[in-house]
Each structure stands twice: as structure tokens, then as C-alpha cells.
Amino acid sequence: MNAVTTVTLDPFADENETESFAAGSVVFREGDPGDRMYVVLFGEVELSINGHRVETIGSGGILGEMALVDSGRRSATATVTRD
């Protein structure tokens, strides 16, 4: 039987760029081109489609990644609900 070796990669290890958004700020809008993904370090972000809330993302959550995966436009609007 062969042993399995795994490696854990930290894709953000060299990332120093942070951006702060106040409650009520829109991070991106449905239909916008997607050129980056976001990691919520603190606070909360609500994702909505056609004005209907579909998900709330808190600390440690990731958003905006699908536009990078499929090279498409944003499928939802991301609004900060808690600083």
C-alpha cells in the first residue's frame, strides 16, 4: 500500500492588500465584471440576487470567486451589513 502525502497551500500567504468597507457599502454589483475575490476578515456581507437575500457571509468566508472560475460577470450583489 502506498502512503498518501498532502500539502497545504496558503494562497494568501503573500497578500498584503486589504480594503475596508463600511456597513451599507456595496462591494460589487450583480452584472459587474469579476476581477477578484474577497475574504471577509471581520464583519458580515449579504449576497443578493435581483434584490433578494440569498446568503450572508461572515468572518473567514469567501465571496466573488465564481466570477474568476467561470470568467463571467458577478451573479449577485454583495453589500456590507456589519463593519
C-alpha positions in Angstrom: 0.0 0.0 0.0 1.3 3.4 -0.9 1.4 6.3 1.6 -0.5 9.5 0.7 1.3 12.8 1.0 -0.6 16.0 1.2 0.4 19.6 1.0 -1.5 22.5 2.4 -1.1 25.7 0.4 -1.9 29.2 1.6 -2.9 31.2 -1.5 -3.0 34.4 0.6 0.4 34.0 2.2 2.0 36.9 0.3 -1.1 39.0 0.1 -0.9 42.4 1.8 -3.7 44.2 0.2 -6.7 44.8 2.4 -9.7 47.0 1.8 -12.3 48.2 4.3 -16.0 48.7 3.6 -18.4 50.4 6.0 -21.9 48.9 6.7 -24.1 49.8 3.7 -21.3 49.8 1.2 -21.6 47.7 -2.0 -18.5 45.6 -2.6 -19.7 44.6 -6.1 -23.0 44.6 -8.1 -24.8 41.8 -10.0 -23.6 42.0 -13.6 -20.2 43.7 -12.8 -17.2 42.1 -14.4 -15.4 39.9 -11.9 -11.7 40.6 -11.5 -11.0 39.5 -7.9 -12.4 37.5 -5.0 -12.8 38.6 -1.4 -12.2 37.1 2.0 -14.2 38.6 4.9 -11.8 39.2 7.8 -14.3 41.0 10.0 -17.9 41.8 9.7 -20.7 40.5 7.5 -21.6 40.7 3.8 -25.0 39.9 2.4 -25.3 38.4 -1.1 -28.5 39.2 -3.0 -29.8 38.3 -6.5 -32.5 40.5 -8.0 -32.8 42.2 -4.6 -33.5 39.0 -2.7 -31.0 37.9 0.0 -29.5 34.5 -0.8 -26.7 34.3 1.7 -24.9 36.0 4.5 -21.1 35.6 4.7 -19.2 36.3 7.9 -15.6 36.3 9.1 -13.5 33.8 7.2 -16.0 33.5 4.3 -15.1 33.9 0.7 -17.1 35.7 -1.9 -16.7 36.7 -5.6 -14.8 33.6 -6.5 -17.3 32.3 -9.1 -16.7 35.2 -11.5 -13.0 34.2 -11.5 -13.7 30.5 -12.0 -16.1 30.9 -15.0 -14.7 34.2 -16.3 -18.1 35.7 -16.1 -19.9 38.6 -14.6 -21.0 38.8 -10.9 -24.1 36.7 -10.3 -25.0 38.6 -7.1 -24.7 42.0 -5.4 -22.5 42.0 -2.2 -23.5 44.5 0.4 -21.7 45.0 3.8 -24.2 44.6 6.6 -21.9 44.8 9.6 -18.5 46.6 9.8 
